[in-house]
């Protein structure tokens, strides 16, 4: 339990140290580009699900759907990628009805 708390605190510190949000480009149905903000702090409600494999809250799924175009960036990021446990990530995205990205 102490390790999980320590891991969570480390994650929060890393997230807070990288406050600059990135942007991902999504092409909409009409061929219009939309900019989706990739703000990893919006996904804090997903942390228990990604670390422990628990059921994600509805807010987590909403944020994941909004930031779906950002997921590959998070997974590949040296800052955040090591927090993504593949088994739990697949379970989390499936629970939210989001296909696992092909990066």
Phi, psi and omega in degrees: 000320180295323179297318180297318178296318179296317178297318178297316180297319178297318179299314180299318180296319179294316180299315182292333179283344179245070186284342183286114178287149175258174179230146175239146180262131178238132177267120182283179183299333181263010182079014180267131179282135176239141179263120177259129179285128177261088182247102187297333180294338176292345182260013180301329180292346180272349186304312179300322181291322182283329180275321186252345183080020181280171180291130181283147174287161182302321181299321178301311181298321178299315181292321178297321179294320178294325184255023183304323180290348182265348190301317179299320178298319178294317182295320182278345184293131176292338179284319187248337187301326182287351174275345182276108177271113189311315181299315180289325179296316178298317181295318180298310181295322178297318180297331180268359180073030181246128177291145178293131185291147173260100186271000000 
